[in-house]
Amino acid sequence: MSEAASIANLANEEWTITNAVHDVVTVDLWLDVALRRHTEGLAELTSVAVPVRYQLDGVDIDADVCAVRSALDWLHEAYRVAKTYDVTTRPERYALLQRLAESRVMPSEMAVMVGVDVSIAERFAGADDEARIARSILHRLKTI
């Protein structure tokens, strides 16, 4: 049997969570406390997890809550994938930056070439302004 959702409604500065199928009503000032107590009450009557839908003063906002939750779930997953990719490609990236630094490519040039932030490139090649001065000096010495 499919369980009917519980409805959590914030009205008059308190949360009321109602499950009409099991005749369970929980009231509390705090949502987390109300949800915990409501879930405990339902656990005595059913082993099935009962979803919760949200309302504000009796107005259904569950679609908005679900949309934001879905977007955040997507963002968390995208961040996890990006972080994994960042970690797995870091040795190649750092090897290239080191190679560029050894060839006296300036940090700002590394940023243009590779797409890294200048502050990352500066870890390998020193400060950009100092690299500019060094290159200018080396260039003048070679042209004399």
C-alpha positions as CSV (number, residue, x, y, z in Angstrom):
1,M,0.0,0.0,0.0
2,S,1.3,3.4,-0.9
3,E,1.6,5.7,2.1
4,A,0.0,9.2,1.9
5,A,2.5,12.0,2.6
6,S,2.5,14.0,5.8
7,I,1.9,17.7,5.5
8,A,4.2,20.1,7.4
9,N,2.6,23.5,7.8
10,L,4.1,26.6,9.4
11,A,1.3,28.8,10.8
12,N,1.2,31.1,13.8
13,E,4.9,30.5,14.5
14,E,4.6,26.8,14.9
15,W,4.9,23.7,12.8
16,T,2.0,21.2,12.5
17,I,2.8,18.0,10.8
18,T,-0.3,15.9,9.9
19,N,-0.6,12.4,8.4
20,A,-4.3,11.8,7.7
21,V,-3.8,8.1,6.8
22,H,-2.4,7.2,10.2
23,D,-4.1,10.0,12.2
24,V,-0.8,11.4,13.5
25,V,-0.5,15.1,14.3
26,T,2.7,16.6,15.7
27,V,3.1,20.2,16.8
28,D,6.3,22.0,17.7
29,L,8.0,25.3,17.4
30,W,11.0,23.8,15.5
31,L,10.8,21.9,12.3
32,D,13.6,19.5,13.1
33,V,12.1,18.5,16.4
34,A,8.6,18.2,14.9
35,L,9.9,16.0,12.1
36,R,11.8,13.8,14.5
37,R,8.8,13.4,16.8
38,H,6.4,12.8,13.8
39,T,8.7,10.2,12.3
40,E,8.9,8.4,15.6
41,G,5.1,8.4,15.9
42,L,4.7,7.0,12.4
43,A,7.4,4.4,13.0
44,E,5.0,2.8,15.6
45,L,2.3,2.5,12.9
46,T,4.2,1.7,9.7
47,S,7.6,0.5,8.5
48,V,7.3,2.5,5.2
49,A,9.1,5.9,5.0
50,V,6.4,8.6,4.7
51,P,7.3,11.6,2.5
52,V,6.7,15.1,3.9
53,R,5.2,17.9,1.9
54,Y,5.5,21.6,2.9
55,Q,3.1,24.4,3.4
56,L,3.3,28.0,4.7
57,D,0.0,29.1,6.3
58,G,-1.8,26.4,4.4
59,V,-0.3,27.4,1.0
60,D,1.4,24.5,-0.7
61,I,5.1,25.3,-1.4
62,D,6.3,21.7,-1.9
63,A,7.0,22.2,-5.6
64,D,9.3,25.1,-4.8
65,V,11.0,23.1,-2.0
66,C,11.5,20.1,-4.3
67,A,12.8,22.3,-7.2
68,V,15.4,23.9,-4.9
69,R,16.3,20.6,-3.3
70,S,16.7,19.0,-6.8
71,A,18.9,21.9,-7.9
72,L,21.1,21.6,-4.8
73,D,21.4,17.8,-5.2
74,W,22.6,18.5,-8.8
75,L,25.0,21.1,-7.6
76,H,26.4,18.8,-4.9
77,E,26.9,16.0,-7.4
78,A,28.4,18.4,-10.0
79,Y,30.8,19.7,-7.3
80,R,31.8,16.1,-6.4
81,V,32.5,15.2,-10.0
82,A,34.5,18.5,-10.5
83,K,36.5,17.9,-7.3
84,T,37.3,14.4,-8.4
85,Y,38.4,15.6,-11.8
86,D,40.4,18.4,-10.3
87,V,42.3,15.9,-8.0
88,T,42.9,13.4,-10.8
89,T,44.2,15.9,-13.3
90,R,46.3,18.0,-10.8
91,P,49.6,16.1,-11.4
92,E,49.4,16.8,-15.1
93,R,48.5,20.4,-14.5
94,Y,51.2,21.0,-12.0
95,A,53.8,19.3,-14.2
96,L,52.9,21.6,-17.1
97,L,53.0,24.7,-14.8
98,Q,56.4,23.6,-13.5
99,R,57.7,23.1,-17.1
100,L,56.4,26.5,-18.1
101,A,58.0,28.1,-15.0
102,E,61.4,26.4,-15.8
103,S,61.1,28.0,-19.3
104,R,60.5,31.4,-17.6
105,V,56.9,31.8,-18.7
106,M,55.4,34.5,-16.5
107,P,52.5,33.6,-14.3
108,S,50.1,36.0,-16.1
109,E,51.2,34.2,-19.4
110,M,50.5,30.8,-17.8
111,A,47.0,32.1,-16.9
112,V,46.4,33.1,-20.5
113,M,47.8,29.9,-21.9
114,V,46.4,27.3,-19.6
115,G,43.5,29.0,-18.0
116,V,44.7,28.8,-14.4
117,D,44.3,31.6,-11.9
118,V,47.4,33.8,-11.7
119,S,47.8,33.0,-8.0
120,I,48.2,29.3,-8.9
121,A,50.8,30.1,-11.5
122,E,52.7,32.3,-9.1
123,R,53.2,29.2,-6.9
124,F,55.4,27.8,-9.6
125,A,56.9,30.9,-11.2
126,G,57.0,33.5,-8.4
127,A,55.3,36.9,-8.4
128,D,54.3,38.1,-11.8
129,D,55.8,41.6,-11.3
130,E,59.1,40.0,-10.3
131,A,59.0,37.7,-13.4
132,R,58.4,40.8,-15.6
133,I,61.5,42.5,-14.1
134,A,63.6,39.4,-14.5
135,R,62.6,38.9,-18.2
136,S,63.3,42.6,-18.9
137,I,66.8,42.3,-17.4
138,L,67.5,39.1,-19.2
139,H,66.3,40.5,-22.5
140,R,68.5,43.6,-22.1
141,L,71.5,41.5,-21.3
142,K,71.0,39.4,-24.4
143,T,70.7,42.4,-26.7
144,I,73.8,44.2,-25.4
